[in-house]
């Protein structure tokens, strides 16, 4: 095990995962880092995460498991992992989703880039891996603001420019210096899931921290729960989500638009992107009417400023006034 990985805590957030996929992730992480913490949102009585560790002899004892016994959302789980890293004196925390698969050298590469940038006097808030969707095999670029352009675009880092400054990224495969959270704060737990990471990126950038993506580190990642075909001048595969996830994605997007530290031109470009999402889901996805109901409900709750888990929001909405 390389010495560079000993200042790093890897945090994996789980919720009813596929055991074999989780084991592959843990194998990959344990080959790169000495400390792994699983924060489990799986409901009480479902022991699949515990069993995936115990029943797989190749996984070392450095893996720790913290079980909530209920789904408290990705924001709450990330915050527990981040706080653990801070309390235990780690310099960096690496955040991973349960269905990601890091390349064999992802963690050391991220750590090396972060240290190089820090040595150059850069206020680093995040270094993220390049990622490939494991469903569609599509390779994604980094979200960047090119000089002279009004709106953000995407581009890849290459050998000539091995890291690029980004606006936002995804949670999985993201490396953060622990000290940054003292300034920026933690994730918004009340958003439950979706756009939790994007909101944090904008908040950190508003405070002067800089974010980077690097092609030296690669991550396979599932960006959706299903795939369907959409016509954008030609037929393309599209990452799909369940109606419940669409509720959070559209609701939290509206909430994000209300944050004054999010740049106006980013909001304008993102709105165009989400019009494309609405077009895809309402015209081409399976169960279009069901999706429409959840999208409309998410937009309505976002406009009202409602946050939290969908069932809790519904209960709050049904409480008579005066109670």
C-alpha positions in Angstrom: 0.0 0.0 0.0 1.3 3.4 -1.0 2.0 5.9 1.8 0.2 8.6 -0.1 -3.1 7.0 0.5 -2.9 7.0 4.3 -4.1 10.6 4.7 -7.3 9.7 2.9 -10.7 8.3 4.1 -12.9 6.8 1.4 -16.6 7.2 2.1 -19.1 5.0 0.3 -22.8 5.8 0.6 -25.2 2.8 0.1 -28.9 2.2 -0.3 -30.1 -1.3 -1.1 -27.1 -2.0 -3.4 -26.4 -4.9 -5.6 -24.0 -6.9 -3.5 -21.7 -8.0 -6.3 -21.4 -4.5 -7.7 -20.7 -3.2 -4.2 -18.0 -5.8 -3.6 -16.2 -4.9 -6.8 -16.2 -1.2 -5.7 -14.8 -2.1 -2.3 -12.2 -4.4 -3.8 -11.0 -1.5 -6.0 -11.0 1.0 -3.1 -9.2 -1.3 -0.7 -6.4 -1.8 -3.2 -5.8 1.9 -3.2 -6.6 3.3 0.3 -6.2 2.0 3.8 -9.5 3.3 5.3 -13.0 2.8 3.9 -16.2 3.9 5.7 -19.6 2.7 4.4 -22.5 4.9 5.4 -25.6 2.8 4.8 -29.1 4.2 4.2 -30.6 0.8 3.7 -33.7 0.2 6.0 -33.3 -1.8 9.2 -33.8 -5.5 8.7 -32.1 -5.5 5.3 -28.6 -6.8 5.9 -27.4 -7.0 2.4 -24.5 -4.5 2.9 -23.3 -6.2 6.1 -23.5 -9.6 4.4 -21.7 -8.3 1.3 -18.7 -7.5 3.5 -18.8 -10.5 5.9 -19.5 -13.1 3.1 -16.7 -11.9 0.9 -13.3 -13.1 2.4 -11.2 -11.0 0.0 -12.3 -7.7 1.6 -9.9 -6.6 4.4 -10.8 -5.6 7.9 -10.1 -1.9 7.2 -13.8 -1.5 6.0 -16.1 0.0 8.6 -19.9 0.0 8.3 -22.2 2.6 9.8 -25.9 1.8 9.5 -28.7 4.4 9.8 -31.5 1.9 9.7 -33.5 4.2 7.5 -33.0 6.2 4.3 -32.0 9.6 5.5 -30.8 10.7 2.1 -27.4 11.2 0.4 -26.8 14.6 2.0 -27.0 13.2 5.6 -24.9 10.2 4.7 -22.2 12.3 3.1 -22.1 14.6 6.0 -21.6 11.8 8.5 -18.7 10.5 6.4 -17.2 13.9 6.0 -17.5 14.6 9.7 -15.8 11.2 10.5 -12.9 12.1 8.3 -12.5 15.5 10.0 -12.9 14.0 13.5 -10.3 11.3 12.8 -7.7 13.8 11.5 -7.7 12.8 7.8 -6.4 15.4 5.3 -8.7 14.3 2.5 -12.1 12.6 2.0 -13.0 10.6 -1.1 -16.7 10.3 -1.8 -18.1 7.4 -3.8 -21.5 6.1 -4.8 -22.3 2.4 -4.4 -22.5 1.7 -8.1 -19.2 3.3 -9.2 -16.1 1.4 -10.2 -12.7 3.3 -9.8 -9.8 2.6 -12.1 -7.0 0.8 -10.3 -5.1 4.1 -9.6 -7.9 6.6 -9.3 -7.4 7.5 -5.6 -3.6 8.0 -5.7 -4.0 10.0 -8.9 -6.6 12.3 -7.4 -4.5 12.8 -4.3 -1.4 13.6 -6.4 -3.2 16.2 -8.4 -4.7 17.8 -5.2 -1.3 18.0 -3.6 0.3 19.5 -6.7 -2.3 22.2 -6.9 -2.1 22.9 -3.2 1.7 23.2 -3.5 1.2 25.8 -6.3 -0.9 27.9 -3.9 -4.3 27.0 -5.3 -7.3 27.0 -2.9 -8.5 23.5 -3.9 -12.1 22.6 -3.0 -12.4 19.4 -5.1 -10.6 17.2 -7.6 -12.7 14.8 -9.6 -12.2 11.9 -11.9 -13.2 11.7 -15.5 -16.1 9.3 -15.7 -17.8 6.9 -18.1 -21.4 5.9 -17.9 -21.5 2.1 -17.2 -24.9 1.8 -18.8 -24.4 3.7 -22.1 -20.6 3.5 -22.2 -20.7 7.3 -22.9 -17.6 9.2 -21.8 -18.3 12.6 -20.2 -16.3 15.8 -20.3 -15.9 18.3 -17.5 -18.2 21.2 -17.1 -16.1 24.3 -17.7 -16.4 28.0 -18.4 -14.3 28.8 -21.4 -12.8 32.3 -21.8 -14.9 34.5 -24.1 -18.0 32.3 -23.9 -21.2 33.3 -22.3 -22.3 29.9 -21.2 -20.5 26.8 -19.8 -19.6 23.9 -22.0 -17.9 20.5 -21.6 -14.4 19.5 -22.4 -11.9 16.7 -21.5 -8.5 17.0 -19.9 -5.7 15.5 -21.9 -2.0 14.8 -21.6 -1.1 18.4 -22.6 -3.5 19.8 -20.0 -4.0 17.0 -17.4 -6.4 18.9 -15.2 -9.0 21.6 -16.0 -10.9 24.0 -13.7 -14.5 23.0 -13.6 -17.7 24.6 -12.4 -19.4 21.6 -11.0 -18.9 17.8 -10.9 -20.5 14.7 -9.5 -20.2 13.3 -6.0 -18.8 9.9 -6.9 -15.0 10.0 -7.4 -14.7 13.4 -5.7 -11.7 14.2 -3.5 -12.0 17.1 -1.0 -9.5 18.5 1.5 -11.3 18.1 4.8 -10.5 21.7 5.9 -12.6 23.1 3.1 -15.8 22.1 4.9 -15.0 24.4 7.8 -15.3 27.3 5.5 -18.0 26.2 3.1 -20.1 24.0 5.4 -21.6 20.6 4.7 -24.1 19.2 2.2 -27.8 20.3 2.3 -29.4 17.3 4.0 -32.9 18.6 3.5 -32.5 18.3 -0.3 -32.3 14.5 0.3 -30.9 13.5 -3.1 -30.0 15.2 -6.4 -28.3 18.5 -6.9 -26.8 18.2 -3.4 -23.3 18.2 -4.9 -24.0 20.9 -7.4 -25.3 23.3 -4.8 -22.2 22.7 -2.7 -19.9 23.3 -5.6 -21.5 26.7 -6.3 -21.3 27.6 -2.6 -17.6 26.7 -2.5 -16.8 28.6 -5.6 -18.6 31.7 -4.3 -16.2 31.6 -1.3 -13.1 31.4 -3.5 -12.4 27.7 -3.7 -11.5 26.2 -7.1 -12.6 22.9 -8.5 -10.7 20.6 -10.9 -11.3 17.6 -13.0 -8.4 15.3 -14.2 -8.2 12.7 -16.9 -5.4 11.0 -14.9 -8.2 9.5 -12.7 -11.1 7.5 -14.3 -14.3 6.3 -12.8 -17.0 4.1 -14.2 -20.4 5.3 -12.9 -24.1 4.6 -13.3 -25.8 7.9 -14.0 -29.3 6.6 -14.3 -31.6 3.7 -13.3 -32.6 2.8 -16.9 -31.9 3.9 -20.5 -34.3 4.9 -23.3 -34.0 6.4 -26.8 -34.6 10.0 -27.5 -34.8 11.9 -30.9 -32.3 14.8 -30.9 -31.9 15.1 -34.7 -31.0 11.4 -34.5 -31.8 8.7 -32.1 -29.7 8.7 -29.0 -29.5 6.6 -25.8 -30.7 8.7 -22.8 -30.0 8.0 -19.1 -33.3 7.5 -17.3 -34.6 7.8 -13.7 -37.6 6.6 -11.8 -40.6 8.9 -11.3 -39.6 9.4 -7.7 -36.1 10.5 -8.7 -37.6 12.8 -11.2 -39.5 14.5 -8.4 -36.2 15.3 -6.6 -34.3 16.2 -9.7 -36.9 18.8 -10.9 -37.7 20.1 -7.4 -34.1 20.6 -6.3 -33.3 22.2 -9.6 -35.9 24.8 -8.9 -34.5 25.2 -5.3 -31.0 25.7 -6.8 -32.3 28.4 -9.1 -33.3 30.3 -6.0 -29.7 30.4 -4.6 -28.2 33.8 -5.1 -24.6 32.6 -5.1 -25.3 30.5 -8.3 -24.1 32.6 -11.3 -27.0 33.9 -13.5 -25.4 32.7 -16.7 -25.1 29.2 -15.2 -28.7 29.3 -14.4 -29.7 30.4 -17.9 -27.7 27.6 -19.5 -28.9 25.0 -17.0 -32.6 26.0 -17.7 -32.0 25.2 -21.3 -30.6 21.8 -20.3 -33.6 21.0 -18.2 -36.0 22.0 -20.9 -34.3 19.2 -22.9 -34.8 16.8 -19.9 -38.5 17.6 -19.8 -38.7 17.0 -23.6 -37.0 13.7 -23.2 -39.1 12.4 -20.3 -42.5 13.7 -21.4 -42.3 12.5 -25.0 -40.0 9.4 -25.1 -39.7 7.8 -21.7 -41.7 4.8 -20.5 -44.7 5.7 -18.2 -44.8 9.2 -19.5 -48.0 10.2 -17.6 -46.6 8.9 -14.4 -43.4 10.8 -15.0 -45.5 13.9 -15.7 -47.2 13.8 -12.4 -44.0 13.5 -10.4 -42.2 16.2 -12.5 -45.2 18.6 -12.0 -45.2 17.8 -8.3 -41.5 18.4 -8.0 -41.7 21.8 -9.8 -44.6 22.8 -7.6 -42.9 21.9 -4.4 -39.7 23.6 -5.6 -41.6 26.8 -6.3 -43.1 26.6 -2.8 -39.6 26.1 -1.3 -40.4 22.7 0.0 -37.5 20.3 0.8 -37.1 16.9 2.5 -38.0 13.4 1.6 -41.0 13.2 -0.7 -43.3 11.5 1.9 -42.4 14.0 4.6 -43.2 16.9 2.2 -46.5 15.3 1.3 -47.4 15.0 5.0 -46.4 18.6 5.7 -48.6 19.7 2.8 -51.6 17.9 4.2 -51.3 19.4 7.7 -54.2 21.9 8.2 -53.2 25.5 8.8 -52.8 26.5 12.5 -51.3 23.1 13.5 
